Amino acid sequence: MKQYYSYENFKSDTNRLINNVADFEAEAILSIARGGFTLSHAMAEGLNIRDVQSIRTELYDNECKREELTLFGTCHFNVKRVLVVDDIADSGETLRFIMEYLHKNFSGIEFKSATLFYKKTSCYKPDYWINEANAWIEFFWEKDFICERDDAS
């Protein structure tokens, strides 16, 4: 079963999430690419945070889960509080892996995680989340911007 997630829902939920995380007073946002990009940008604007960094992981090929998670990129922080943002805690393996990596490599920094969706079957529960997912979520940014090339050109 698949569930389409529209821009209108995203806008409303992102504003709720921004209000929920405001008391954390994050000084930087770490976006988990690619799923966390759109949400991270919107939250950075709403929270007036200019330090937005990204790290990339790969656990899925389309809807097919890989055997092993791969981490790409590095981040550099000169702050005390960082909000780690992704679109969904599905299996939770990505968030758990990244949070463990951050705690191991950046002592003295407080990290909290935020997602739009959380599945109760996830092995990692984000600090902040808005919706419980019971289906495969098809985000508007995954579906509404498909390049349709004309093969005749």
Secondary structure, DSSP 8 states (H G I E B T S, - for coil): -EEEE-HHHHHHHHHHHHHHHGGG--SEEEEEETTTHHHHHHHHHHHT---EEEEEEEEEETTEEEEEEEEE------SSEEEEEEEEESSSHHHHHHHHHHHHH-TT-EEEEEEEEE-TT-SS--SEEEEE--SEEEEHHHHTT-----TT-
